[in-house]
Amino acid sequence: MKTLLVTISKGGVGKSMLTCQLARYAHALGLRVLVVDFDDQINASRALERKYTDNDVVATRLGLTATELLLRYNPDDLGPLPDFALVAGDGALVREFVEFARITDPEQNHSHMYMAQANFSSFLGDVANHYDLCLIDSPPAADIRVSISMMEGDAVLSPIQLSQESIEGIAETLQGQRGILRIKASSNPDLQFLGFLPNMVESNPKQREALREIADAVGQFLLRNEDEELQILPRRAAFADAQEKGTSLASLAKTNTAAREA
């Protein structure tokens, strides 16, 4: 099983959309797919449990939530392991996990974080033979949920918007306290950073200039295909439409011209 974390320290850049579309696409290819929703907004969980047509496949919830996975993991709670599965978010991780750090002494908090990482590592080991791909949707903050996922995972993908705010946040994403390159150097040398994926891209002078700035600063960290061609996702209403309906872009494209173009 390969584990891919979709993350960046900013909301509204398309992390949940990308997670869900990759999950549906991989499952349509015949892969056994597991999605873990670590975002308290639980957008990925909602989208993966909706269906637009009778042919759409919804993800089946496992028997524990994201909070239970990190804090109270028991393999007996997993239940059956379907080939398209979801550890759903429950909106409680910030309250029950992240805020714990603010009200306890450092030693107790360190123990709490170690337990969460140990639980997540055990979980991944328990399901590894049942799935080909595990996708993790992350919160818009570089907290312990993100660092645990990088410590235990195989790869990271970071959607970005072509704006000054995103450009300024790239360095933190790479080299911050819980940055991708720092985690790779200190805790998981096998972690692969697939790259930054520009999303919601429009063909206008402002965004072209922003892309040039990013390419000049961190061009080696932009997502490219096997031919070294830069990869982007254009701004298209069809992406949001597919997410809202709970379907894949490919399924929507069967009856929607705009989706076919996207």
SERO-210718 format. One record per residue (C-alpha): residue number from 0; residue in one letter; x, y, z. Coordinates in nm, 2 decimals, m for minus. Layout:
<pts>
   pos   code       xx       yy       zz
   NUM      a        X        Y        Z
...
</pts>
This chain:
<pts>
   pos   code       xx       yy       zz
     0      m     0.00     0.00     0.00
     1      k     0.12     0.35    m0.09
     2      t     0.02     0.64     0.13
     3      l    m0.02     0.99    m0.03
     4      l    m0.08     1.30     0.19
     5      v    m0.25     1.60     0.01
     6      t    m0.16     1.90     0.22
     7      i    m0.06     2.27     0.23
     8      s    m0.09     2.52     0.51
     9      k    m0.38     2.71     0.35
    10      g    m0.75     2.66     0.31
    11      g    m0.95     2.68    m0.01
    12      v    m0.69     2.56    m0.25
    13      g    m0.86     2.23    m0.35
    14      k    m0.71     1.97    m0.11
    15      s    m1.04     1.79    m0.06
    16      m    m1.14     1.81    m0.42
    17      l    m0.81     1.67    m0.53
    18      t    m0.82     1.39    m0.27
    19      c    m1.17     1.29    m0.37
    20      q    m1.10     1.30    m0.74
    21      l    m0.78     1.10    m0.71
    22      a    m0.96     0.85    m0.49
    23      r    m1.25     0.80    m0.74
    24      y    m1.01     0.79    m1.03
    25      a    m0.78     0.53    m0.87
    26      h    m1.08     0.31    m0.77
    27      a    m1.22     0.33    m1.13
    28      l    m0.88     0.20    m1.24
    29      g    m0.93    m0.11    m1.02
    30      l    m0.72    m0.01    m0.72
    31      r    m0.84    m0.07    m0.37
    32      v    m0.86     0.27    m0.21
    33      l    m0.87     0.40     0.14
    34      v    m0.93     0.77     0.23
    35      v    m0.85     0.92     0.57
    36      d    m1.01     1.25     0.64
    37      f    m0.80     1.45     0.89
    38      d    m0.97     1.78     0.81
    39      d    m1.23     1.89     1.07
    40      q    m1.43     2.05     0.79
    41      i    m1.50     1.69     0.67
    42      n    m1.56     1.80     0.31
    43      a    m1.39     1.49     0.17
    44      s    m1.61     1.26     0.39
    45      r    m1.93     1.43     0.27
    46      a    m1.83     1.42    m0.10
    47      l    m1.72     1.06    m0.09
    48      e    m2.05     0.95     0.06
    49      r    m2.26     1.12    m0.20
    50      k    m2.35     0.98    m0.54
    51      y    m2.47     1.15    m0.86
    52      t    m2.58     0.85    m1.07
    53      d    m2.66     0.49    m0.99
    54      n    m2.32     0.40    m1.14
    55      d    m2.13     0.61    m0.89
    56      v    m1.96     0.42    m0.61
    57      v    m1.97     0.57    m0.26
    58      a    m1.69     0.51    m0.01
    59      t    m1.79     0.29     0.28
    60      r    m1.71     0.41     0.63
    61      l    m1.49     0.20     0.85
    62      g    m1.59     0.15     1.21
    63      l    m1.39     0.43     1.36
    64      t    m1.36     0.81     1.30
    65      a    m1.04     1.01     1.24
    66      t    m1.03     1.11     1.61
    67      e    m1.08     0.76     1.73
    68      l    m0.81     0.64     1.50
    69      l    m0.55     0.88     1.65
    70      l    m0.66     0.87     2.02
    71      r    m0.84     0.54     2.08
    72      y    m0.73     0.30     1.80
    73      n    m0.85    m0.05     1.84
    74      p    m0.82    m0.28     1.53
    75      d    m1.14    m0.46     1.64
    76      d    m1.33    m0.14     1.56
    77      l    m1.23    m0.14     1.19
    78      g    m1.50    m0.38     1.08
    79      p    m1.51    m0.52     0.72
    80      l    m1.26    m0.37     0.48
    81      p    m1.43    m0.28     0.15
    82      d    m1.23    m0.20    m0.15
    83      f    m1.33     0.17    m0.14
    84      a    m1.32     0.28     0.22
    85      l    m1.33     0.59     0.43
    86      v    m1.21     0.69     0.78
    87      a    m1.45     0.98     0.81
    88      g    m1.37     1.30     0.98
    89      d    m1.59     1.38     1.28
    90      g    m1.51     1.75     1.34
    91      a    m1.36     1.67     1.68
    92      l    m0.98     1.65     1.62
    93      v    m0.90     2.01     1.70
    94      r    m1.11     2.00     2.01
    95      e    m0.99     1.66     2.14
    96      f    m0.64     1.65     2.00
    97      v    m0.48     1.98     1.90
    98      e    m0.62     2.18     2.19
    99      f    m0.49     1.92     2.43
   100      a    m0.14     2.06     2.37
   101      r    m0.26     2.40     2.50
   102      i    m0.38     2.28     2.84
   103      t    m0.12     2.02     2.94
   104      d     0.25     2.02     3.04
   105      p     0.50     1.96     2.76
   106      e     0.59     1.60     2.89
   107      q     0.22     1.49     2.88
   108      n     0.17     1.65     2.55
   109      h     0.47     1.47     2.40
   110      s     0.33     1.14     2.53
   111      h    m0.01     1.23     2.37
   112      m     0.15     1.30     2.03
   113      y     0.37     0.98     2.05
   114      m     0.05     0.78     2.12
   115      a    m0.12     0.93     1.82
   116      q     0.17     0.85     1.59
   117      a     0.19     0.50     1.72
   118      n    m0.18     0.45     1.67
   119      f    m0.16     0.57     1.31
   120      s     0.14     0.36     1.24
   121      s    m0.04     0.05     1.37
   122      f    m0.35     0.13     1.17
   123      l    m0.15     0.16     0.84
   124      g     0.02    m0.17     0.92
   125      d    m0.31    m0.34     0.99
   126      v    m0.47    m0.23     0.66
   127      a    m0.17    m0.24     0.43
   128      n    m0.25    m0.57     0.28
   129      h    m0.61    m0.47     0.21
   130      y    m0.55    m0.16     0.01
   131      d    m0.33    m0.04    m0.28
   132      l    m0.36     0.33    m0.21
   133      c    m0.43     0.54     0.10
   134      l    m0.51     0.91     0.05
   135      i    m0.50     1.15     0.34
   136      d    m0.69     1.48     0.33
   137      s    m0.53     1.73     0.57
   138      p    m0.64     2.04     0.76
   139      p    m0.53     2.39     0.65
   140      a    m0.27     2.40     0.92
   141      a     0.07     2.23     0.97
   142      d    m0.02     2.06     1.30
   143      i     0.05     1.72     1.44
   144      r    m0.20     1.55     1.20
   145      v     0.01     1.66     0.91
   146      s     0.35     1.57     1.06
   147      i     0.23     1.23     1.17
   148      s     0.10     1.16     0.81
   149      m     0.44     1.26     0.67
   150      m     0.63     1.06     0.92
   151      e     0.44     0.75     0.84
   152      g     0.35     0.81     0.47
   153      d     0.52     0.76     0.13
   154      a     0.45     1.08    m0.06
   155      v     0.31     1.43    m0.04
   156      l     0.13     1.64    m0.30
   157      s     0.05     2.01    m0.24
   158      p    m0.21     2.20    m0.44
   159      i    m0.15     2.58    m0.45
   160      q    m0.32     2.89    m0.59
   161      l    m0.12     3.13    m0.80
   162      s    m0.14     3.42    m0.56
   163      q     0.11     3.62    m0.35
   164      e    m0.03     3.46    m0.03
   165      s     0.05     3.11    m0.17
   166      i     0.39     3.22    m0.29
   167      e     0.48     3.35     0.06
   168      g     0.36     3.02     0.22
   169      i     0.57     2.79     0.00
   170      a     0.89     2.83     0.21
   171      e     0.69     2.74     0.53
   172      t     0.54     2.44     0.36
   173      l     0.89     2.31     0.27
   174      q     1.11     2.42     0.55
   175      g     0.88     2.52     0.84
   176      q     0.89     2.35     1.18
   177      r     0.67     2.07     1.03
   178      g     0.78     2.13     0.67
   179      i     0.80     1.85     0.42
   180      l     1.18     1.87     0.37
   181      r     1.24     1.90     0.75
   182      i     1.03     1.59     0.82
   183      k     1.21     1.41     0.54
   184      a     1.55     1.50     0.68
   185      s     1.47     1.42     1.04
   186      s     1.21     1.14     1.05
   187      n     1.13     0.98     0.71
   188      p     1.41     0.98     0.46
   189      d     1.20     0.78     0.21
   190      l     0.93     1.05     0.20
   191      q     0.87     1.17    m0.16
   192      f     0.75     1.52    m0.23
   193      l     0.57     1.49    m0.57
   194      g     0.55     1.87    m0.59
   195      f     0.33     2.18    m0.58
   196      l     0.03     2.15    m0.82
   197      p    m0.11     2.49    m0.93
   198      n    m0.48     2.47    m0.91
   199      m    m0.77     2.70    m1.03
   200      v    m0.53     2.85    m1.28
   201      e    m0.65     3.12    m1.51
   202      s    m0.48     3.25    m1.82
   203      n    m0.43     3.61    m1.72
   204      p    m0.12     3.83    m1.67
   205      k    m0.13     3.83    m1.29
   206      q    m0.13     3.45    m1.27
   207      r     0.13     3.41    m1.54
   208      e     0.36     3.64    m1.34
   209      a     0.29     3.45    m1.02
   210      l     0.37     3.12    m1.19
   211      r     0.70     3.27    m1.32
   212      e     0.79     3.38    m0.96
   213      i     0.72     3.04    m0.82
   214      a     0.91     2.87    m1.10
   215      d     1.21     3.10    m1.03
   216      a     1.20     3.04    m0.66
   217      v     1.12     2.67    m0.63
   218      g     1.09     2.54    m0.99
   219      q     1.24     2.21    m0.89
   220      f     0.94     2.15    m0.66
   221      l     0.66     2.20    m0.91
   222      l     0.47     1.89    m1.01
   223      r     0.59     1.76    m1.35
   224      n     0.50     1.45    m1.55
   225      e     0.75     1.19    m1.68
   226      d     0.84     1.42    m1.97
   227      e     0.92     1.70    m1.73
   228      e     0.61     1.90    m1.84
   229      l     0.46     2.13    m1.58
   230      q     0.13     2.01    m1.45
   231      i    m0.16     2.25    m1.36
   232      l    m0.53     2.23    m1.30
   233      p    m0.73     2.51    m1.47
   234      r    m1.01     2.70    m1.31
   235      r    m1.32     2.51    m1.42
   236      a    m1.66     2.50    m1.26
   237      a    m1.68     2.13    m1.34
   238      f    m1.43     2.04    m1.06
   239      a    m1.65     2.20    m0.80
   240      d    m1.96     2.06    m0.96
   241      a    m1.83     1.71    m0.95
   242      q    m1.73     1.75    m0.58
   243      e    m2.07     1.89    m0.49
   244      k    m2.25     1.61    m0.66
   245      g    m2.03     1.34    m0.52
   246      t    m1.90     1.20    m0.85
   247      s    m1.59     1.18    m1.05
   248      l    m1.51     1.43    m1.32
   249      a    m1.50     1.14    m1.57
   250      s    m1.85     1.04    m1.48
   251      l    m1.98     1.40    m1.50
   252      a    m1.81     1.43    m1.84
   253      k    m2.04     1.17    m1.99
   254      t    m2.32     1.42    m2.00
   255      n    m2.14     1.76    m1.95
   256      t    m1.94     1.93    m2.22
   257      a    m1.76     2.16    m1.97
   258      a    m1.66     1.86    m1.77
   259      r    m1.52     1.68    m2.08
   260      e    m1.30     1.99    m2.15
   261      a    m1.18     2.00    m1.79
</pts>
